[in-house]
Amino acid sequence: VNYLEQEKGFTADQIYQEIFPTWTYSYFISLIFLAILSEFFFNYKLTVVSGSAFFALATFLLVIPMTYTDNEEYMTVIQVDEISEGIGSASVVIYNAFSFYILPESYYTHIASITKFIQLFSSVSSSFLGQIIVNYADNGLTITFYISLMSMIACVIASIAFPNKSDASIVSEKEINNFIIQNNQQSTQQQCSFINNWILKNKYKLIKIKEEFIEIYNSKNGCLIKYCIWKSLCLAIHQLVLT
């Protein structure tokens, strides 16, 4: 907020009424579309890499030598920045699903706990570092965002090194092929059109998602699903209250 006010020339009303709400709603929309795109169109790695790139883009838009005082069109640029932040934030959720796919079950909890620890540690340490830079360096606020930009670029490079698990899915290819053959009433899959195969493949995925959700929801572990739903609702309300 201080950076947008002091360095970019926005008022508090503009920040809270026109800028921050853009992130809130773009995050919600992006989360829905990225989840669909990851499962049915792209692979998870592409979504994670794209999310990292949008984070880098958002940081870049904050440090470009332009202010609202000099050019009112900069409001549009900052709103694009918030949309990029929303897409990047949504990709973090996709990353959690991606790590669940590529990691053996015995390792997932361990890696997830390490990831959460790193997030908390980096949040606290960056706060201290930022405070020191702001207090003792000229143009301290601007310097902190340049450091963030370099960190985001490093994240993009690191995400490119992730394994390309394009075949990660909730069902096996054998199950999908059998479903396609049965629905097309053909002896081989090659006799079916590509588009028809794609439709049937994703239809089968949706069926399996529905079946597994109902099975887990009605099992003794169903409380976990209910907890996740309530947590999502609480977070959504929290973001709307902040907006």
Order of alpha helices (4+ residues) and beta strands (2+ residues): alpha-alpha-alpha-alpha-alpha-alpha-alpha-alpha-alpha
